[in-house]
Amino acid sequence: MFIDPMLLATAPAPFSDSHYIFEPKIDEHRLLFSQQSGRIRLYTRHETECTQQYPELLVPFDDDILLDGEVACTGPEGVDFEEVMTRFKASKDQRIKHLVATSPITYVVFDILQYKNQDLRKMPLLQRKEILAGIRMPESALLRHTLRGRCGRRIV
């Protein structure tokens, strides 16, 4: 079952509002991490499966989970959008193995949508972030989470 993630909305001008939390946008490629019955799959927000392109993220959690975040390639110059798109478009096993070695990624998790087969989307964002903070992340330097919200995410 696919669960739609929340999407960003454009504001006409910068604003400050206590009903929102803010953080810098990574500006990379949106990625949903799904583990159901122990099987891990990775999807874009448009439901395109991209599990094959990011084998280093296939590290299991203790329970079934659905995470929302962004995958980024970082190098000496910072975040490299072109490089993450190269990773996303790769389809041949040999090419993917080469890119794993030469274009490392980080998956930054900013929300938890489902946990232990329970849909959490109706919970307030800050409560979901507390649940996320309490989950043991797999032994991988590739998975990171943030307790802050996405740009302009409404918390109430």
Secondary structure, DSSP 8 states (H G I E B T S, - for coil): -----------SS----TTEE------SEEEEEEEETTEEEEE-TT--B-TTT-GGG----SS-EEEEEEEEEEETTEE-HHHHHHHHH--SHHHHHHHHHHS-EEEEEEEEEEETTEE-TTS-HHHHHHHHHHS---S-TTEEE-SS-STTEE--
